[in-house]
Amino acid sequence: MGRVVMIVRIMPSDSEVDLNSLEERIRSMLPGDFRLVSSTREPIGFGMESLLVGISVPEEEGVTDRLEDYLRSIEGVGEVQVEALSRE
């Protein structure tokens, strides 16, 4: 089975969320078949930033919903939006 990299924009739940801590929570709590391969920050406005992460996932049906549900369950995550998808 192949793998794909999903680029996901993660908006913090509020302006007080520490993005370094949030990134570490995401990295340490990923399910075994998911891998964080990149992470950058992008300004959204008014001093707030979002995380733009690349996560390697198995190429299988329903994996996008699984990843979004997982990310939404993490404390400090507000919104999750898949921006791009490419083969690894």
SEVOVO-392181 format. One record per atom (N, C-alpha, C, O, CB): residue number from 1; residue in one letter; x, y, z. Coordinates in pm, whole numbers, padded with zeros to 5 digits. Glycine has a CB too. Example, Ala and Ser with C-alpha at 12.3 -4.5 7.8 and 13.67 -1.06 7.14 Angstrom:
% residues 2
 zase kedo      x      y      z
    1    A  01319 -00569  00780
    1    A  01230 -00450  00780
    1    A  01320 -00330  00780
    1    A  01424 -00332  00846
    1    A  01131 -00447  00905
    2    S  01285 -00225  00708
    2    S  01367 -00106  00714
    2    S  01290  00003  00787
    2    S  01341  00114  00804
    2    S  01408 -00060  00572
//
This chain:
% residues 88
 zase kedo      x      y      z
    1    M  00084 -00117  00000
    1    M  00000  00000  00000
    1    M  00089  00124  00000
    1    M  00191  00128  00069
    1    M -00096  00000  00121
    2    G  00049  00224 -00077
    2    G  00126  00347 -00086
    2    G  00096  00442  00028
    2    G  00011  00416  00113
    2    G  00100  00415 -00218
    3    R  00168  00552  00028
    3    R  00149  00656  00129
    3    R  00132  00789  00059
    3    R  00182  00809 -00052
    3    R  00269  00660  00229
    4    V  00061  00879  00124
    4    V  00043  01014  00073
    4    V  00076  01112  00185
    4    V  00070  01078  00303
    4    V -00103  01036  00021
    5    V  00111  01234  00146
    5    V  00135  01340  00243
    5    V  00020  01439  00231
    5    V -00009  01490  00123
    5    V  00274  01411  00219
    6    M -00044  01464  00344
    6    M -00152  01561  00350
    6    M -00097  01688  00414
    6    M -00037  01684  00522
    6    M -00276  01505  00429
    7    I -00119  01800  00348
    7    I -00083  01929  00404
    7    I -00210  01983  00470
    7    I -00312  02002  00404
    7    I -00026  02030  00294
    8    V -00202  02006  00600
    8    V -00320  02043  00678
    8    V -00295  02175  00751
    8    V -00193  02192  00817
    8    V -00356  01930  00779
    9    R -00390  02267  00739
    9    R -00384  02392  00814
    9    R -00460  02370  00944
    9    R -00576  02328  00944
    9    R -00444  02513  00732
   10    I -00392  02399  01055
   10    I -00452  02384  01187
   10    I -00461  02521  01250
   10    I -00360  02588  01274
   10    I -00370  02286  01277
   11    M -00584  02563  01277
   11    M -00608  02691  01341
   11    M -00619  02667  01491
   11    M -00691  02576  01534
   11    M -00738  02760  01285
   12    P -00550  02746  01572
   12    P -00562  02730  01717
   12    P -00703  02769  01764
   12    P -00771  02849  01701
   12    P -00456  02815  01790
   13    S -00745  02710  01876
   13    S -00879  02739  01928
   13    S -00891  02882  01979
   13    S -01001  02939  01978
   13    S -00913  02642  02041
   14    D -00780  02942  02023
   14    D -00780  03083  02060
   14    D -00638  03138  02054
   14    D -00543  03064  02029
   14    D -00841  03103  02202
   15    S -00625  03268  02077
   15    S -00494  03333  02062
   15    S -00395  03296  02172
   15    S -00276  03326  02159
   15    S -00513  03482  02060
   16    E -00440  03233  02278
   16    E -00353  03196  02389
   16    E -00284  03061  02370
   16    E -00199  03024  02451
   16    E -00433  03193  02516
   17    V -00319  02986  02265
   17    V -00262  02854  02243
   17    V -00115  02867  02201
   17    V -00083  02940  02107
   17    V -00343  02776  02135
   18    D -00027  02796  02271
   18    D  00116  02794  02238
   18    D  00136  02695  02123
   18    D  00118  02575  02140
   18    D  00202  02753  02364
   19    L  00175  02747  02005
   19    L  00188  02661  01887
   19    L  00301  02560  01901
   19    L  00293  02452  01844
   19    L  00212  02747  01764
   20    N  00407  02592  01976
   20    N  00514  02494  01998
   20    N  00462  02374  02075
   20    N  00491  02260  02040
   20    N  00632  02558  02074
   21    S  00384  02399  02180
   21    S  00325  02290  02259
   21    S  00225  02212  02175
   21    S  00219  02089  02183
   21    S  00258  02345  02385
   22    L  00146  02283  02096
   22    L  00047  02216  02012
   22    L  00115  02125  01911
   22    L  00071  02012  01890
   22    L -00040  02320  01939
   23    E  00222  02172  01849
   23    E  00296  02090  01753
   23    E  00351  01964  01822
   23    E  00344  01855  01765
   23    E  00411  02171  01690
   24    E  00405  01978  01942
   24    E  00458  01862  02015
   24    E  00347  01763  02051
   24    E  00368  01642  02043
   24    E  00530  01907  02142
   25    R  00229  01814  02090
   25    R  00117  01724  02120
   25    R  00077  01646  01996
   25    R  00050  01526  02003
   25    R -00004  01803  02175
   26    I  00072  01715  01883
   26    I  00036  01648  01758
   26    I  00140  01541  01725
   26    I  00104  01428  01693
   26    I  00025  01750  01641
   27    R  00267  01576  01733
   27    R  00376  01483  01701
   27    R  00373  01359  01792
   27    R  00387  01246  01744
   27    R  00512  01555  01714
   28    S  00356  01380  01920
   28    S  00365  01269  02016
   28    S  00240  01182  02020
   28    S  00247  01067  02062
   28    S  00393  01323  02153
   29    M  00126  01236  01976
   29    M  00002  01161  01988
   29    M -00047  01102  01857
   29    M -00155  01042  01853
   29    M -00104  01249  02045
   30    L  00030  01117  01749
   30    L -00016  01062  01620
   30    L -00029  00911  01628
   30    L  00055  00844  01687
   30    L  00082  01101  01508
   31    P -00135  00856  01568
   31    P -00146  00710  01560
   31    P -00025  00650  01488
   31    P  00041  00720  01412
   31    P -00277  00670  01488
   32    G  00003  00524  01511
   32    G  00123  00458  01459
   32    G  00142  00465  01309
   32    G  00256  00464  01263
   32    G  00120  00318  01499
   33    D  00033  00471  01231
   33    D  00047  00472  01086
   33    D  00052  00614  01028
   33    D  00055  00630  00906
   33    D -00066  00395  01023
   34    F  00052  00717  01114
   34    F  00063  00856  01071
   34    F  00199  00909  01116
   34    F  00246  00875  01224
   34    F -00053  00944  01130
   35    R  00264  00994  01032
   35    R  00393  01054  01068
   35    R  00392  01203  01033
   35    R  00355  01240  00922
   35    R  00511  00981  00996
   36    L  00434  01286  01127
   36    L  00450  01429  01101
   36    L  00581  01447  01026
   36    L  00687  01412  01077
   36    L  00447  01513  01235
   37    V  00574  01501  00903
   37    V  00696  01515  00823
   37    V  00740  01661  00805
   37    V  00854  01687  00768
   37    V  00674  01453  00687
   38    S  00650  01755  00832
   38    S  00688  01896  00823
   38    S  00593  01981  00905
   38    S  00479  01941  00932
   38    S  00689  01944  00675
   39    S  00640  02099  00944
   39    S  00556  02191  01020
   39    S  00610  02333  01001
   39    S  00729  02358  01020
   39    S  00552  02152  01171
   40    T  00522  02424  00963
   40    T  00557  02565  00951
   40    T  00444  02647  01012
   40    T  00335  02596  01038
   40    T  00583  02605  00802
   41    R  00472  02771  01034
   41    R  00371  02864  01086
   41    R  00342  02968  00979
   41    R  00431  03013  00907
   41    R  00418  02931  01220
   42    E  00215  03006  00971
   42    E  00175  03111  00878
   42    E  00090  03213  00950
   42    E -00002  03176  01024
   42    E  00098  03052  00757
   43    P  00119  03340  00930
   43    P  00036  03444  00993
   43    P -00106  03443  00937
   43    P -00127  03422  00818
   43    P  00100  03583  00973
   44    I -00202  03465  01026
   44    I -00341  03473  00981
   44    I -00391  03617  00991
   44    I -00479  03658  00916
   44    I -00432  03379  01064
   45    G -00334  03692  01082
   45    G -00374  03831  01101
   45    G -00391  03862  01249
   45    G -00414  03773  01330
   45    G -00505  03861  01027
   46    F -00378  03989  01282
   46    F -00394  04035  01420
   46    F -00300  03962  01516
   46    F -00336  03938  01631
   46    F -00538  04017  01464
   47    G -00180  03927  01468
   47    G -00080  03862  01553
   47    G -00099  03712  01571
   47    G -00019  03649  01638
   47    G -00080  03925  01685
   48    M -00203  03654  01513
   48    M -00227  03510  01526
   48    M -00159  03435  01412
   48    M -00140  03488  01303
   48    M -00378  03479  01527
   49    E -00123  03310  01441
   49    E -00062  03223  01341
   49    E -00136  03090  01338
   49    E -00203  03052  01434
   49    E  00088  03201  01371
   50    S -00124  03021  01225
   50    S -00175  02885  01213
   50    S -00057  02792  01190
   50    S  00051  02836  01149
   50    S -00280  02874  01097
   51    L -00078  02665  01217
   51    L  00022  02563  01184
   51    L -00013  02504  01050
   51    L -00129  02474  01023
   51    L  00029  02452  01294
   52    L  00086  02487  00966
   52    L  00069  02418  00839
   52    L  00158  02295  00849
   52    L  00280  02305  00843
   52    L  00107  02510  00714
   53    V  00095  02177  00863
   53    V  00171  02055  00887
   53    V  00157  01959  00770
   53    V  00053  01954  00704
   53    V  00125  01988  01016
   54    G  00262  01883  00747
   54    G  00259  01775  00649
   54    G  00257  01644  00726
   54    G  00345  01619  00809
   54    G  00382  01781  00550
   55    I  00158  01561  00701
   55    I  00145  01434  00771
   55    I  00137  01322  00668
   55    I  00052  01323  00580
   55    I  00020  01434  00864
   56    S  00228  01227  00682
   56    S  00230  01110  00595
   56    S  00130  01008  00649
   56    S  00133  00971  00766
   56    S  00374  01048  00586
   57    V  00040  00964  00560
   57    V -00066  00870  00599
   57    V -00074  00758  00495
   57    V -00032  00777  00381
   57    V -00204  00944  00613
   58    P -00128  00642  00533
   58    P -00147  00535  00435
   58    P -00251  00577  00331
   58    P -00348  00646  00362
   58    P -00190  00404  00505
   59    E -00230  00535  00209
   59    E -00324  00568  00101
   59    E -00438  00467  00106
   59    E -00430  00359  00048
   59    E -00253  00567 -00039
   60    E -00544  00505  00177
   60    E -00659  00418  00191
   60    E -00785  00502  00205
   60    E -00780  00619  00241
   60    E -00642  00324  00313
   61    E -00897  00440  00176
   61    E -01024  00511  00183
   61    E -01056  00553  00326
   61    E -01037  00475  00420
   61    E -01137  00424  00127
   62    G -01105  00675  00343
   62    G -01146  00725  00473
   62    G -01035  00783  00558
   62    G -01060  00828  00670
   62    G -01210  00618  00547
   63    V -00911  00785  00507
   63    V -00800  00832  00588
   63    V -00808  00983  00614
   63    V -00762  01029  00719
   63    V -00669  00799  00520
   64    T -00865  01059  00522
   64    T -00878  01203  00542
   64    T -00969  01232  00662
   64    T -00935  01312  00748
   64    T -00933  01271  00414
   65    D -01085  01166  00665
   65    D -01177  01185  00778
   65    D -01113  01140  00908
   65    D -01129  01205  01011
   65    D -01307  01108  00755
   66    R -01041  01030  00905
   66    R -00974  00979  01024
   66    R -00873  01080  01078
   66    R -00868  01105  01198
   66    R -00904  00845  00994
   67    L -00793  01138  00988
   67    L -00693  01237  01028
   67    L -00760  01362  01084
   67    L -00719  01412  01189
   67    L -00603  01273  00909
   68    E -00861  01413  01016
   68    E -00930  01534  01063
   68    E -00992  01511  01200
   68    E -00980  01596  01288
   68    E -01038  01576  00963
   69    D -01058  01396  01220
   69    D -01119  01365  01350
   69    D -01013  01357  01458
   69    D -01033  01408  01569
   69    D -01197  01233  01343
   70    Y -00901  01294  01428
   70    Y -00793  01282  01525
   70    Y -00742  01421  01565
   70    Y -00729  01451  01684
   70    Y -00678  01197  01467
   71    L -00714  01506  01465
   71    L -00659  01639  01494
   71    L -00757  01724  01573
   71    L -00716  01798  01663
   71    L -00621  01710  01364
   72    R -00886  01716  01541
   72    R -00987  01794  01614
   72    R -00998  01752  01760
   72    R -01044  01830  01844
   72    R -01122  01780  01546
   73    S -00957  01630  01792
   73    S -00968  01581  01930
   73    S -00855  01633  02020
   73    S -00861  01615  02142
   73    S -00967  01429  01931
   74    I -00755  01698  01963
   74    I -00641  01747  02041
   74    I -00674  01882  02102
   74    I -00726  01971  02034
   74    I -00514  01757  01952
   75    E -00645  01897  02230
   75    E -00669  02022  02301
   75    E -00589  02136  02236
   75    E -00470  02123  02210
   75    E -00632  02007  02450
   76    G -00657  02246  02211
   76    G -00593  02363  02151
   76    G -00618  02377  02002
   76    G -00589  02481  01944
   76    G -00446  02357  02175
   77    V -00672  02272  01939
   77    V -00701  02277  01795
   77    V -00841  02333  01776
   77    V -00937  02284  01833
   77    V -00689  02135  01729
   78    G -00851  02438  01694
   78    G -00980  02498  01662
   78    G -01038  02439  01535
   78    G -01131  02358  01540
   78    G -00968  02649  01649
   79    E -00982  02478  01421
   79    E -01028  02430  01292
   79    E -00917  02352  01222
   79    E -00798  02377  01244
   79    E -01076  02547  01203
   80    V -00959  02257  01138
   80    V -00866  02175  01060
   80    V -00911  02179  00916
   80    V -01029  02158  00886
   80    V -00859  02028  01114
   81    Q -00817  02207  00825
   81    Q -00852  02212  00683
   81    Q -00739  02147  00602
   81    Q -00624  02189  00611
   81    Q -00877  02359  00636
   82    V -00774  02046  00524
   82    V -00676  01982  00435
   82    V -00655  02074  00317
   82    V -00749  02107  00245
   82    V -00723  01838  00388
   83    E -00529  02117  00297
   83    E -00496  02213  00191
   83    E -00449  02143  00064
   83    E -00476  02189 -00047
   83    E -00389  02309  00239
   84    A -00378  02030  00079
   84    A -00321  01962 -00038
   84    A -00294  01816 -00003
   84    A -00288  01777  00114
   84    A -00190  02033 -00085
   85    L -00278  01738 -00106
   85    L -00252  01595 -00093
   85    L -00158  01555 -00205
   85    L -00181  01589 -00321
   85    L -00385  01512 -00097
   86    S -00050  01481 -00172
   86    S  00040  01436 -00277
   86    S  00099  01300 -00239
   86    S  00107  01266 -00121
   86    S  00153  01539 -00302
   87    R  00138  01226 -00339
   87    R  00203  01096 -00312
   87    R  00340  01120 -00251
   87    R  00409  01216 -00285
   87    R  00214  01011 -00441
   88    E  00376  01033 -00163
   88    E  00506  01043 -00095
   88    E  00618  00997 -00184
   88    E  00734  00998 -00144
   88    E  00506  00963  00035
//
